[in-house]
Amino acid sequence: MHKRRILVVDDEVSFTRLLKLNLERTQQYEVRVENWAEDAFKSVCEFRPDLIILDVIMPRMAGGDVVGQIKTHPGFKKLPILFLSAAISRHRVKEHGGVLNGFPFLAKPASLDEVIHGIESSLASTHRPEGRSMPCSNEPVAEAAAVSTAV
Amino acid sequence: MHSFHENIPKALSLLSVEPDPKFRRELQDRLTSLTSARVEVRFSATALDALRLFQRHSFDAILIDAALWETPGVAFIRQLAPVVLLADDPSQMAGVERQASGGPEFLVKSKAEGRLLVRVIEHAIERKRIHDRHRLTEERVQAILDNTTAVIYLKDTRGRYQLVNRQFEQIFHVTREWVLNKTDYDLFPAEVAWAFQANDRKVLETRGPLEFEEAAVQDGQPRTYISVKFPLCDIAGAPYAICGISTDITERKLTETKLIKANIELLEMNRELARSEEALKKTWQELHASHVELKAAQLQLIQAEKLECIGQLAAGVAHEVKNPIQTILMGLDYLTGSGPADETSAAVLTDMRDAVRRADAIVRDLLNLSAAQQLEMAEESLNQAIEQSLGLVNYELVRSRVRAVRELGPDLPKVRIDRTKIQQAFINVFMNAIHAMPNGGTLTVRTSARDRLPAGLREAFGSQSFLPDEPVLLTEIQDNGIGIPVEKLPKIFEPFFTTKPSGAGTGLGLPVTKKIIELHGGAIDIRPGPEGGVRVTIALKAAALTERRAEPQTIELGKHYA
């Protein structure tokens, strides 16, 4: 069984390094870290993850905007995204059943177990993303429109 | 008549003042020939002789010839002894003044013989005796009358003065001789006289003593008298005179008036004093009350300010703190998963994990302090919220062997609350209670609806929280744990104040709870329970009265902290 590809988008370098170490040690995941939010889309295109772990508050670009960028691309519409952020309290997340604005959410600080559980739940409830070979662009909206016209 | 003579025990001793030698002899014969009485007579021809004899002897009576009546010597002695006037004919007697009493008996010489003469003499003696006694009485009475300070007077029924005492004379500057037969109109101004006589008439009508307050003028000055007036009646009971005894009470009355006035003034002053004392007391109470209120408000303000500050600070740094905590946690997870550690390392890792959890809790609580704008209000069941909160602390309840007793009021009105926040508040209180009962105990949760806030709580909450007649929902949370010292009560809502052992609490639970309750327009009171432990009372407004509309809330993942 091939390893799930996880893209971690978070500006906390030390955290992302440790998360990568932890996840990869389980032998279940292949992890790529992207510490620059504005490069997230590019990383998605290159890495083609099965799931994105996404921070919310990052310099220059917020997590929500990253989602907007990714989701407008038809190939990534169904790409599961797991938010992992300090922006919202654990209590509040729990209150909303772990889902905020339609996205699974984990509050920082989260333990490795919680993260893994979050990943697995998200993957389980999502179909495998299709169109792995879909080309990527830095202008996803225009691209998506062009693609749909072409088809 | 016989018996009358027998009453005279000794011989009658008489002095005759008789210039006519012939009549002297005749008189001698007539008297000595008497068989019915023994009589001794000494004769004098002149007044001078008579005086001499009178000085030397004592006489029962004196027989005086009318011709010598007015001579000085005779005029003197006739004042001092019973006298019989002997005249040649009745016309001689006309010149002699007849007095009401004590005056001489008259006898025409031709008839002055035998038993008649003796009878007249004896009559004269008797009259003199009566007269003397009468005069003595009169003198005594006059002395008494004259030496009293009261004004005493006697008027006949026609208002004419018959007798006045010396006081009367002195006060009204009259003599008793002048005033005799004068009326009040002769002595006083007409209106005063009229008033006096009016009172006199009343006495005559009443036929008994009456008391009047009478105004007179003395030396041009108005005086006030208290007069006792009473009628003098004859044997038939008909009044023939009015006697008055008047006492000048001008000074007394003046003093009395002054006294009354002073008394009234004193009373007024007393009242004034009482009033000002009352006012002072009231002002003091008001001052005290406002001072207490001010102090409470100030304390609250300081607390609120502190909380606000901490909240803002927390909001600012929470994210920055949570990220390093996350990193540490990941690090711990990594180390824990790096193969079997030795016992010490495992313990160190556990401690570190605890520390991370605690740091996270502090950040979480701090953030809650700044959560003012984030209420999500909905009409909820208070009892349900409590049940859910109890459910969330069930693990801790079981672990600490604390029994939860629910006394939840039935059919409570709904409350408009942010359920999650209220639950958090309840959980904080429950956790405090559980921590206060490390060896087990009972946690009693009681809910009830009240028409208005109970008085004890109104005091504790101050006047701002609830209207006087506002229905409230009360939640009482009572433990039977270790309790809290009274002196620490004022500090329990201060951030980072905790009675728990270091590390066991964040010191933010109660400030957060209070903040949450107050955001709901409610109030919280914490005090020692009636049977030990601590009683927490939370008052919330019933739903009908909290019309604040809940803002639909979405969490913006993108711009949340932008």
Boltz contact constraints between the chains, C-beta under 6 A:
constraints:
  - contact:
      token1: [A, 12]
      token2: [B, 323]
      max_distance: 6.0
  - contact:
      token1: [A, 14]
      token2: [B, 327]
      max_distance: 6.0
  - contact:
      token1: [A, 15]
      token2: [B, 326]
      max_distance: 6.0
  - contact:
      token1: [A, 15]
      token2: [B, 327]
      max_distance: 6.0
  - contact:
      token1: [A, 15]
      token2: [B, 330]
      max_distance: 6.0
  - contact:
      token1: [A, 18]
      token2: [B, 330]
      max_distance: 6.0
  - contact:
      token1: [A, 18]
      token2: [B, 331]
      max_distance: 6.0
  - contact:
      token1: [A, 18]
      token2: [B, 334]
      max_distance: 6.0
  - contact:
      token1: [A, 19]
      token2: [B, 330]
      max_distance: 6.0
  - contact:
      token1: [A, 21]
      token2: [B, 334]
      max_distance: 6.0
  - contact:
      token1: [A, 22]
      token2: [B, 333]
      max_distance: 6.0
  - contact:
      token1: [A, 22]
      token2: [B, 334]
      max_distance: 6.0
  - contact:
      token1: [A, 56]
      token2: [B, 557]
      max_distance: 6.0
  - contact:
      token1: [A, 57]
      token2: [B, 319]
      max_distance: 6.0
  - contact:
      token1: [A, 57]
      token2: [B, 561]
      max_distance: 6.0
  - contact:
      token1: [A, 62]
      token2: [B, 558]
      max_distance: 6.0
  - contact:
      token1: [A, 63]
      token2: [B, 557]
      max_distance: 6.0
  - contact:
      token1: [A, 64]
      token2: [B, 557]
      max_distance: 6.0
  - contact:
      token1: [A, 64]
      token2: [B, 558]
      max_distance: 6.0
  - contact:
      token1: [A, 65]
      token2: [B, 558]
      max_distance: 6.0
  - contact:
      token1: [A, 86]
      token2: [B, 319]
      max_distance: 6.0
  - contact:
      token1: [A, 86]
      token2: [B, 322]
      max_distance: 6.0
  - contact:
      token1: [A, 86]
      token2: [B, 323]
      max_distance: 6.0
  - contact:
      token1: [A, 87]
      token2: [B, 560]
      max_distance: 6.0
  - contact:
      token1: [A, 89]
      token2: [B, 364]
      max_distance: 6.0
  - contact:
      token1: [A, 95]
      token2: [B, 420]
      max_distance: 6.0
  - contact:
      token1: [A, 100]
      token2: [B, 555]
      max_distance: 6.0
  - contact:
      token1: [A, 101]
      token2: [B, 557]
      max_distance: 6.0
  - contact:
      token1: [A, 108]
      token2: [B, 322]
      max_distance: 6.0
  - contact:
      token1: [A, 108]
      token2: [B, 326]
      max_distance: 6.0
  - contact:
      token1: [A, 109]
      token2: [B, 325]
      max_distance: 6.0
  - contact:
      token1: [A, 109]
      token2: [B, 326]
      max_distance: 6.0
  - contact:
      token1: [A, 109]
      token2: [B, 329]
      max_distance: 6.0
  - contact:
      token1: [A, 109]
      token2: [B, 360]
      max_distance: 6.0
  - contact:
      token1: [A, 112]
      token2: [B, 333]
      max_distance: 6.0
